Every structure is written in structure tokens, then in C-alpha cells.
């Protein structure tokens, strides 16, 4: 049973009638009614620093609704944003349509990056984000093949970071479950906010949506996404695959902590690396 938001929070944001939506690892989301009768999303974070999403609100605010949910108000560990009715692209994909959501995702990415925005906050850079991958240690129980693949991914990531191009503010976590339908069209939300290469923006989407493990691991599907998104986002196909591989390894590092033993995406990382070997240029 989730405690209702404290009355002073509702007064602060001039909202009422909270309805529980979901609890994530770092926050609880409520659907609330604004003073004008419209709905909004009230996100109450479990820690004052908002986890790794505080900079994301600066990014979303700079977009001012362009391909993304509007940020209505921010205070301490609370955020009020535009309500998106849904469904998410992840919901659609899990319902059996894996093509439509992928096209919509790149359309949203293009909206977000129609021009380079100015974010009124210093964003972390992509190189700093990858620190966890480069300092990763291996437990004795970590499979040898996984060690070799992580080391290969480290080499790829270092080279990609050193050769970044078209550096700009990024959503940083753009994937199927962070895009929902609304009256204004499909909009992204739950940004992280990072400064890095534009092609990185789609890297995490290759590993999504959640709950579609068999689909995500299908090499044919990965190749289809590479064709669709490299053309649709005007970035090099191999560059996309390099970033997808690097992001998979980074996520493994984030999950494991400083010492890696096992991870459910060892096989996915191996698939990305095999595809890179199969298409060296």
C-alpha cells in the first residue's frame, strides 16, 4: 500500500486527487489533477538528488514540449510534468507490433534533435558515464568468454568516445518505455540528460522493450533496426552498432557494481560483437 503524497506537496504544486501509477527503483509516480482540471504526473523521488534524473529535467525543460513531456514544476525531490495518456511504445511492442514502435521511436528522436538545444544546467559528459565500464573488475566466477567480450567492448567504447562527433545534449535514456502517446503526439519522458555524440541517443533502444527478450536477441531484428535507424536518424550504421554494443557493456557494469560475476545480458553483448565482426566496415 503506497502512502498518499503529503498534503503540503499537493498544495505546493496546486494539484489534487492523487492516483497511484507506478513505483520505480528511484521514485513513485502519481496521476494528479491540476487547478485547471487537466491531469499531470507527480513524481516523488526517494532521494533528494533525484537519482540520475535531475539533469534530465533540465534537458526536458529546454525542449519545451518538442517531442517530449512538458516540465511544469520542479522542487526539491518532486517533479510535476505533463500527463501522457499512453500507451508507451513498449506496450505496443509487447502487444505484438515490433515495427510501428521502432518507426515512431526514431521519429521522436528526430523531433528532439531537430536542432541543438541550450540546456540551462551543466550536463555530465558521456566519457564520465562510461567510467564504470573502464574500472570494472572480474570475479573468479565470471566466464572467460564474458571477460573477453567486456574487454573488447572497453576498447570499442574508448575509441568511440575519443572520436565523438556531433556532440550535443542528449535525452540519454531514449527507449520504448520512455515514450508515450499523448494528445500532442508521442512524447519522450524520464530523461537522464548527458552531453555526447548524437548517434548514442538510440543506443539503449536496441536493448528494449523490456519483456521482449527473445525479440531483442534476434540478430535479424538488430540488423533491421540498424537499417531503419541509421537511415531514419541519418547516422552511420556501424556507428550505431558500436554505440549499442558499448551501451550494453556499460549497463552490465552498472548492474554488477565494481566486480562482475554474472549478468543476464552476456549473450546479448556477444551477439552485438559478432555482428560487428561480420560487418567490419
Secondary structure, DSSP 8 states (H G I E B T S, - for coil): ------HHHHHHHTEEEEEEEEE-SSEEEEEEEETTS-EEEEEEESSTT-TT-HHHHHHHHHHTTSSB--EEEEETTEEEEE-----BHHHHHHTT-SSHHHHHHHHHHHHHTSS----SS--EEHHHHTHHHHT-EE-TTS-HHHHHHHHHHHHHHHHHHHT--SEEEE-S---GGGEE--TTS-EE-----EEEEGGGGGGGGGG-STT-HHHHT-HHHHHHHHHHHHHHHT--HHHHHHHHHHHHHHHHHHHHTTEE---TTHHHHHHHHHHHHHT--
